[in-house]
Amino acid sequence: MRQVIHLEQFNQSDFQQLKNWISNEEELLQFAGTIFKFPLTDKQLLQYIRTEDVIPYKIVLNSTNEIIGHCELNLEKGNRRLSRILIGDKHQRGKSIGEAVVRKMAEQLFTYPETSQVDLNVYDWNQSAIRCYQKVGFTINPNKSSETIVNGKIWKGLNMILKK
């Protein structure tokens, strides 16, 4: 199957584009959880790219070489996790690109010999993301969830797992 995207290292020259994709506090929380504060700043992003066991990428569309999103492989605490997935270019959403990104990320994590499963977190109201992850083979982990209060509303976080 021809790859529609590839991943390249996310670096300082990509900061402005990522910041442009995040227009409010709720979008930032949906994308990144609580590791950043709105508005997203270069200082926060510099600290982020220097974090040990975090491998951030920009998502590049093969047909145009255009940067259309961001994602991260997270190896913290011995877990293998897909994190901070964003198709930032709204014109590229709904085209199964997210599915290609998630597959590529999972494949990379499964290259680590000790990796038998990978996981990710998603808010329960983000049904399009949940469907995308399920198409790749992720299932909801009923034993792990979280809650975050956002503007007086409770956002329930689900954990999803994919076994090798």
C-alpha positions as CSV (number, residue, x, y, z in Angstrom):
1,M,0.0,0.0,0.0
2,R,1.4,3.4,-1.0
3,Q,2.1,5.6,2.0
4,V,0.2,8.9,2.0
5,I,2.3,10.4,4.7
6,H,5.7,10.2,6.4
7,L,7.0,11.5,9.7
8,E,9.9,13.8,10.1
9,Q,11.6,15.1,13.3
10,F,9.7,18.1,14.8
11,N,12.0,20.9,15.6
12,Q,12.2,24.6,16.4
13,S,11.4,25.6,12.8
14,D,8.0,23.9,13.1
15,F,6.9,25.8,16.3
16,Q,5.0,28.6,14.6
17,Q,2.9,26.3,12.4
18,L,1.9,24.1,15.4
19,K,1.0,27.3,17.4
20,N,-1.1,28.5,14.4
21,W,-3.2,25.2,14.5
22,I,-4.1,25.7,18.2
23,S,-6.5,28.7,18.5
24,N,-7.9,28.2,22.0
25,E,-7.4,26.6,25.3
26,E,-9.8,23.7,24.6
27,E,-8.0,22.8,21.4
28,L,-4.7,22.8,23.2
29,L,-6.1,20.5,25.9
30,Q,-7.7,18.2,23.4
31,F,-4.4,17.9,21.5
32,A,-1.9,17.9,24.4
33,G,-3.6,17.1,27.6
34,T,-2.2,19.2,30.5
35,I,1.5,19.4,29.5
36,F,1.1,22.9,28.0
37,K,-0.6,26.1,29.0
38,F,-2.5,28.3,26.5
39,P,-1.3,30.2,24.7
40,L,1.4,27.8,23.4
41,T,4.8,29.4,23.5
42,D,8.3,28.8,22.0
43,K,9.6,28.4,25.6
44,Q,7.1,25.6,26.3
45,L,7.9,23.9,22.9
46,L,11.7,24.1,23.5
47,Q,11.3,22.3,26.8
48,Y,9.0,19.8,25.1
49,I,11.4,18.8,22.3
50,R,14.2,18.4,24.9
51,T,12.1,16.0,27.0
52,E,13.8,12.6,27.4
53,D,11.7,9.6,26.1
54,V,9.5,11.9,24.0
55,I,9.9,11.7,20.2
56,P,7.9,14.5,18.4
57,Y,7.2,14.4,14.7
58,K,5.7,16.6,12.1
59,I,3.3,14.8,9.7
60,V,4.2,15.4,6.0
61,L,1.9,14.7,3.1
62,N,3.9,12.7,0.5
63,S,2.0,14.1,-2.5
64,T,2.9,17.8,-1.8
65,N,5.6,17.5,1.0
66,E,3.3,19.8,3.0
67,I,3.4,19.7,6.8
68,I,-0.2,18.9,7.8
69,G,0.1,17.8,11.4
70,H,1.9,16.7,14.5
71,C,2.3,13.5,16.5
72,E,4.5,12.1,19.3
73,L,5.9,8.7,20.3
74,N,6.1,8.6,24.1
75,L,8.4,6.1,25.8
76,E,8.1,7.5,29.4
77,K,8.1,5.1,32.3
78,G,8.6,2.1,30.1
79,N,5.2,2.6,28.4
80,R,4.8,2.7,24.7
81,R,2.3,5.4,23.9
82,L,1.0,7.4,20.9
83,S,0.5,11.0,22.0
84,R,-0.4,14.4,20.8
85,I,-1.8,13.5,17.4
86,L,-3.2,16.4,15.4
87,I,-4.1,16.8,11.8
88,G,-3.6,20.5,11.9
89,D,-4.5,21.3,8.3
90,K,-8.4,21.2,8.6
91,H,-8.6,20.5,4.8
92,Q,-6.8,17.1,5.3
93,R,-9.2,15.9,8.0
94,G,-11.7,13.2,7.2
95,K,-9.5,11.6,4.5
96,S,-8.2,8.6,6.5
97,I,-4.8,10.4,7.0
98,G,-5.2,10.0,10.8
99,E,-5.5,6.3,10.3
100,A,-2.3,6.2,8.3
101,V,-0.5,8.3,11.0
102,V,-1.7,6.0,13.8
103,R,-0.6,2.9,11.9
104,K,2.9,4.3,11.2
105,M,3.3,5.4,14.8
106,A,2.2,1.9,16.1
107,E,4.6,0.2,13.7
108,Q,7.5,2.3,14.9
109,L,6.7,1.5,18.6
110,F,6.4,-2.2,17.8
111,T,10.0,-2.2,16.5
112,Y,11.1,-2.1,20.1
113,P,11.6,-5.8,21.0
114,E,10.1,-5.5,24.5
115,T,6.9,-3.9,23.2
116,S,3.8,-6.2,23.3
117,Q,1.2,-3.4,23.3
118,V,0.9,0.3,22.8
119,D,-1.7,2.7,24.1
120,L,-3.2,6.2,23.7
121,N,-5.6,8.4,25.5
122,V,-8.6,10.2,23.9
123,Y,-11.6,12.1,25.2
124,D,-14.8,10.2,25.0
125,W,-16.6,12.9,23.0
126,N,-14.0,12.7,20.2
127,Q,-15.9,10.0,18.3
128,S,-14.1,10.6,15.0
129,A,-10.7,9.9,16.7
130,I,-12.1,6.9,18.5
131,R,-13.4,5.4,15.2
132,C,-10.0,6.1,13.6
133,Y,-8.2,4.3,16.4
134,Q,-10.6,1.4,16.3
135,K,-10.0,1.0,12.5
136,V,-6.3,0.4,13.3
137,G,-7.3,-2.2,15.9
138,F,-7.2,-0.3,19.2
139,T,-9.8,-1.2,21.8
140,I,-11.0,0.7,24.8
141,N,-9.3,-0.3,28.1
142,P,-12.2,-0.5,30.6
143,N,-9.8,-0.5,33.5
144,K,-8.3,2.9,32.9
145,S,-10.0,6.3,32.5
146,S,-9.6,9.8,33.7
147,E,-11.6,13.0,34.1
148,T,-10.6,16.6,33.5
149,I,-12.7,19.7,34.2
150,V,-12.7,22.1,31.3
151,N,-14.7,25.3,31.6
152,G,-17.0,23.7,34.1
153,K,-17.6,20.6,32.0
154,I,-16.2,17.1,32.7
155,W,-14.2,15.6,29.9
156,K,-13.8,11.9,30.4
157,G,-10.6,10.5,29.1
158,L,-10.5,6.9,27.7
159,N,-7.4,4.7,27.4
160,M,-7.2,2.5,24.3
161,I,-4.7,-0.3,23.7
162,L,-3.4,-2.2,20.7
163,K,-1.7,-5.5,21.1
164,K,1.2,-6.6,18.9
